[in-house]
Amino acid sequence: MSRPAPSTLSDVPSSSRKADKPALITSARVGRSLDAGARLRRYLITMAVRIACFGLAIVVDGVWRWVFLLAAAVLPAIAVLLANAVDLRRPSVITEEPSAVAPALTSPGTIHGQVEP
């Protein structure tokens, strides 16, 4: 009888997986649309914090009012800097030489049958 396939990663023996090395499937950078979306999200979050600073400046009194007003004045410059910060990281370089013998996938057996159109 054949063993059933493991249903989760914890069912796979630790000797057959490399826990400390993530799988590298590509050396490509993040796409432009994803990068633009992340930059837009950073900008909107910073502007939301600015709006919260204005609201808190209205509600609180004393030194905190001036702290929140100062933060509301400085946050637009920070937001623009974060929004214009394009991801310029270099793609990761594979440091290991690929092995000459690639590990083969094992199968418990072949299921015989016919494919109907």
DRENPA-3360 file (N, C-alpha, C; in nm, 2 decimals, always signed):
BEGIN
1 = MSRPAPST = +0.08/-0.12/+0.00/+0.00/+0.00/+0.00/+0.09/+0.12/+0.00 ~ +0.04/+0.23/-0.06/+0.12/+0.35/-0.07/+0.07/+0.44/+0.04 ~ +0.17/+0.53/+0.08/+0.14/+0.63/+0.19/+0.06/+0.74/+0.13 ~ -0.03/+0.80/+0.20/-0.10/+0.92/+0.15/+0.00/+1.04/+0.15 ~ -0.03/+1.13/+0.06/+0.06/+1.25/+0.04/+0.04/+1.34/+0.17 ~ +0.15/+1.40/+0.21/+0.13/+1.49/+0.33/+0.04/+1.61/+0.30 ~ -0.05/+1.64/+0.39/-0.14/+1.74/+0.37/-0.09/+1.88/+0.42 ~ +0.00/+1.89/+0.50/+0.06/+2.01/+0.55/+0.21/+2.00/+0.55;
9 = LSDVPSSS = +0.28/+2.12/+0.56/+0.42/+2.12/+0.57/+0.47/+2.05/+0.69 ~ +0.40/+2.06/+0.80/+0.44/+1.99/+0.92/+0.44/+1.84/+0.91 ~ +0.37/+1.78/+0.81/+0.37/+1.64/+0.78/+0.49/+1.59/+0.70 ~ +0.56/+1.69/+0.64/+0.68/+1.65/+0.56/+0.79/+1.64/+0.65 ~ +0.87/+1.53/+0.64/+0.99/+1.51/+0.72/+1.08/+1.63/+0.71 ~ +1.15/+1.67/+0.82/+1.24/+1.78/+0.82/+1.36/+1.76/+0.73 ~ +1.40/+1.63/+0.71/+1.51/+1.60/+0.63/+1.48/+1.63/+0.48 ~ +1.36/+1.64/+0.44/+1.33/+1.66/+0.30/+1.29/+1.80/+0.26;
17 = RKADKPAL = +1.30/+1.89/+0.36/+1.27/+2.03/+0.34/+1.38/+2.12/+0.39 ~ +1.41/+2.23/+0.33/+1.51/+2.32/+0.38/+1.44/+2.43/+0.45 ~ +1.43/+2.43/+0.58/+1.36/+2.53/+0.65/+1.43/+2.66/+0.66 ~ +1.56/+2.67/+0.65/+1.63/+2.79/+0.66/+1.66/+2.86/+0.53 ~ +1.62/+2.80/+0.42/+1.65/+2.86/+0.29/+1.52/+2.87/+0.21 ~ +1.47/+2.99/+0.18/+1.34/+3.01/+0.11/+1.37/+2.97/-0.04 ~ +1.27/+2.93/-0.11/+1.28/+2.90/-0.25/+1.29/+3.03/-0.33 ~ +1.39/+3.03/-0.42/+1.41/+3.15/-0.50/+1.36/+3.11/-0.64;
25 = ITSARVGR = +1.25/+3.17/-0.68/+1.19/+3.13/-0.81/+1.22/+3.23/-0.92 ~ +1.26/+3.35/-0.89/+1.30/+3.45/-0.99/+1.39/+3.55/-0.92 ~ +1.46/+3.62/-1.01/+1.54/+3.73/-0.96/+1.48/+3.86/-1.00 ~ +1.36/+3.86/-1.05/+1.29/+3.99/-1.10/+1.25/+4.07/-0.98 ~ +1.25/+4.20/-1.00/+1.20/+4.30/-0.90/+1.05/+4.29/-0.90 ~ +0.99/+4.36/-0.80/+0.85/+4.38/-0.79/+0.80/+4.46/-0.91 ~ +0.69/+4.43/-0.96/+0.63/+4.50/-1.08/+0.61/+4.64/-1.05 ~ +0.60/+4.72/-1.15/+0.58/+4.87/-1.14/+0.44/+4.90/-1.08;
33 = SLDAGARL = +0.34/+4.82/-1.12/+0.21/+4.85/-1.06/+0.20/+4.82/-0.91 ~ +0.27/+4.71/-0.87/+0.28/+4.68/-0.73/+0.36/+4.79/-0.65 ~ +0.47/+4.83/-0.71/+0.55/+4.94/-0.65/+0.47/+5.07/-0.64 ~ +0.40/+5.10/-0.74/+0.32/+5.23/-0.74/+0.21/+5.21/-0.64 ~ +0.15/+5.10/-0.63/+0.04/+5.08/-0.53/+0.09/+5.09/-0.39 ~ +0.21/+5.04/-0.36/+0.27/+5.05/-0.23/+0.31/+5.19/-0.19 ~ +0.36/+5.26/-0.29/+0.39/+5.40/-0.27/+0.27/+5.49/-0.24 ~ +0.16/+5.46/-0.32/+0.03/+5.53/-0.30/-0.02/+5.50/-0.16;
41 = RRYLITMA = -0.01/+5.37/-0.12/-0.06/+5.33/+0.02/+0.02/+5.41/+0.13 ~ +0.15/+5.42/+0.11/+0.23/+5.49/+0.21/+0.19/+5.64/+0.22 ~ +0.17/+5.70/+0.10/+0.13/+5.84/+0.10/-0.01/+5.86/+0.17 ~ -0.11/+5.77/+0.14/-0.24/+5.79/+0.19/-0.23/+5.76/+0.35 ~ -0.16/+5.67/+0.39/-0.14/+5.65/+0.54/-0.08/+5.77/+0.61 ~ +0.02/+5.83/+0.54/+0.08/+5.95/+0.60/-0.02/+6.06/+0.61 ~ -0.09/+6.08/+0.50/-0.19/+6.19/+0.50/-0.30/+6.16/+0.60 ~ -0.34/+6.04/+0.62/-0.44/+6.00/+0.72/-0.39/+6.04/+0.86;
49 = VRIACFGL = -0.26/+6.01/+0.89/-0.20/+6.05/+1.02/-0.20/+6.20/+1.03 ~ -0.18/+6.27/+0.92/-0.18/+6.42/+0.92/-0.32/+6.47/+0.96 ~ -0.42/+6.41/+0.90/-0.56/+6.45/+0.93/-0.59/+6.43/+1.08 ~ -0.54/+6.31/+1.13/-0.56/+6.28/+1.27/-0.49/+6.38/+1.36 ~ -0.37/+6.43/+1.32/-0.30/+6.53/+1.39/-0.37/+6.66/+1.40 ~ -0.44/+6.70/+1.28/-0.52/+6.82/+1.29/-0.64/+6.81/+1.38 ~ -0.70/+6.69/+1.38/-0.81/+6.66/+1.47/-0.77/+6.67/+1.62 ~ -0.66/+6.61/+1.65/-0.61/+6.61/+1.78/-0.56/+6.75/+1.83;
57 = AIVVDGVW = -0.51/+6.83/+1.73/-0.48/+6.96/+1.77/-0.60/+7.05/+1.81 ~ -0.71/+7.02/+1.75/-0.83/+7.09/+1.79/-0.88/+7.04/+1.92 ~ -0.87/+6.91/+1.95/-0.92/+6.86/+2.08/-0.84/+6.89/+2.20 ~ -0.70/+6.87/+2.19/-0.62/+6.89/+2.30/-0.58/+7.03/+2.32 ~ -0.51/+7.06/+2.44/-0.47/+7.19/+2.47/-0.33/+7.19/+2.52 ~ -0.26/+7.30/+2.52/-0.13/+7.31/+2.58/-0.02/+7.28/+2.48 ~ +0.08/+7.21/+2.53/+0.20/+7.18/+2.44/+0.16/+7.08/+2.34 ~ +0.08/+6.98/+2.37/+0.04/+6.88/+2.27/-0.02/+6.94/+2.15;
65 = RWVFLLAA = -0.10/+7.05/+2.16/-0.16/+7.11/+2.05/-0.05/+7.15/+1.95 ~ +0.06/+7.21/+2.00/+0.17/+7.26/+1.91/+0.25/+7.14/+1.85 ~ +0.26/+7.03/+1.93/+0.32/+6.91/+1.88/+0.24/+6.86/+1.76 ~ +0.11/+6.85/+1.78/+0.03/+6.79/+1.67/+0.03/+6.89/+1.55 ~ +0.03/+7.02/+1.57/+0.03/+7.11/+1.46/+0.16/+7.11/+1.38 ~ +0.27/+7.09/+1.46/+0.40/+7.08/+1.40/+0.41/+6.95/+1.31 ~ +0.36/+6.84/+1.37/+0.35/+6.71/+1.30/+0.27/+6.73/+1.17 ~ +0.15/+6.79/+1.18/+0.07/+6.81/+1.06/+0.14/+6.90/+0.96;
73 = AVLPAIAV = +0.23/+6.99/+1.00/+0.30/+7.07/+0.90/+0.42/+7.00/+0.84 ~ +0.48/+6.90/+0.91/+0.59/+6.83/+0.86/+0.55/+6.71/+0.78 ~ +0.44/+6.65/+0.81/+0.40/+6.52/+0.75/+0.39/+6.53/+0.59 ~ +0.34/+6.64/+0.53/+0.33/+6.64/+0.39/+0.46/+6.62/+0.32 ~ +0.57/+6.68/+0.37/+0.70/+6.66/+0.31/+0.75/+6.52/+0.33 ~ +0.72/+6.46/+0.44/+0.76/+6.32/+0.46/+0.68/+6.23/+0.37 ~ +0.55/+6.26/+0.35/+0.46/+6.18/+0.26/+0.51/+6.18/+0.12 ~ +0.55/+6.30/+0.07/+0.60/+6.31/-0.07/+0.73/+6.23/-0.08;
81 = LLANAVDL = +0.82/+6.24/+0.02/+0.95/+6.17/+0.01/+0.92/+6.02/+0.01 ~ +0.83/+5.97/+0.09/+0.79/+5.83/+0.09/+0.73/+5.79/-0.04 ~ +0.64/+5.87/-0.10/+0.57/+5.84/-0.22/+0.67/+5.84/-0.34 ~ +0.77/+5.92/-0.34/+0.87/+5.92/-0.45/+0.98/+5.82/-0.43 ~ +0.98/+5.75/-0.32/+1.09/+5.66/-0.30/+1.06/+5.53/-0.38 ~ +1.12/+5.52/-0.50/+1.11/+5.40/-0.58/+1.20/+5.29/-0.53 ~ +1.15/+5.17/-0.54/+1.23/+5.05/-0.49/+1.35/+5.03/-0.59 ~ +1.47/+5.07/-0.54/+1.59/+5.05/-0.63/+1.67/+4.94/-0.58;
89 = RRPSVITE = +1.62/+4.85/-0.50/+1.70/+4.74/-0.46/+1.74/+4.65/-0.58 ~ +1.85/+4.60/-0.57/+1.90/+4.51/-0.68/+1.84/+4.37/-0.65 ~ +1.81/+4.30/-0.76/+1.76/+4.16/-0.74/+1.87/+4.08/-0.67 ~ +1.82/+3.98/-0.60/+1.91/+3.90/-0.52/+1.99/+3.81/-0.62 ~ +2.11/+3.78/-0.58/+2.20/+3.70/-0.66/+2.21/+3.56/-0.60 ~ +2.20/+3.46/-0.68/+2.22/+3.32/-0.62/+2.36/+3.30/-0.59 ~ +2.39/+3.26/-0.47/+2.53/+3.25/-0.43/+2.57/+3.10/-0.44 ~ +2.48/+3.01/-0.44/+2.52/+2.87/-0.45/+2.52/+2.83/-0.60;
97 = EPSAVAPA = +2.61/+2.74/-0.63/+2.61/+2.68/-0.77/+2.50/+2.57/-0.77 ~ +2.42/+2.57/-0.88/+2.32/+2.46/-0.89/+2.39/+2.33/-0.90 ~ +2.33/+2.23/-0.83/+2.38/+2.10/-0.83/+2.36/+2.03/-0.97 ~ +2.46/+1.95/-1.00/+2.45/+1.88/-1.13/+2.33/+1.79/-1.14 ~ +2.30/+1.73/-1.03/+2.19/+1.63/-1.02/+2.07/+1.70/-0.95 ~ +1.97/+1.72/-1.02/+1.85/+1.78/-0.96/+1.77/+1.67/-0.90 ~ +1.71/+1.70/-0.78/+1.63/+1.60/-0.71/+1.50/+1.57/-0.79 ~ +1.47/+1.45/-0.80/+1.35/+1.41/-0.88/+1.23/+1.40/-0.78;
105 = LTSPGTIH = +1.11/+1.43/-0.84/+0.99/+1.42/-0.76/+0.96/+1.27/-0.75 ~ +0.91/+1.22/-0.64/+0.88/+1.08/-0.63/+0.72/+1.07/-0.64 ~ +0.68/+0.96/-0.69/+0.54/+0.93/-0.70/+0.51/+0.80/-0.64 ~ +0.39/+0.79/-0.57/+0.36/+0.66/-0.52/+0.32/+0.56/-0.63 ~ +0.29/+0.60/-0.74/+0.26/+0.51/-0.85/+0.19/+0.58/-0.96 ~ +0.16/+0.51/-1.07/+0.10/+0.57/-1.19/-0.04/+0.53/-1.19 ~ -0.13/+0.62/-1.22/-0.27/+0.60/-1.23/-0.30/+0.58/-1.38 ~ -0.34/+0.46/-1.41/-0.37/+0.43/-1.55/-0.51/+0.47/-1.58;
113 = GQVEP = -0.53/+0.52/-1.70/-0.67/+0.55/-1.75/-0.66/+0.62/-1.88 ~ -0.78/+0.66/-1.93/-0.79/+0.72/-2.06/-0.84/+0.86/-2.04 ~ -0.80/+0.95/-2.13/-0.85/+1.08/-2.13/-0.96/+1.09/-2.24 ~ -1.08/+1.14/-2.20/-1.18/+1.15/-2.30/-1.20/+1.29/-2.34 ~ -1.21/+1.32/-2.47/-1.22/+1.46/-2.52/-1.36/+1.52/-2.48;
% end
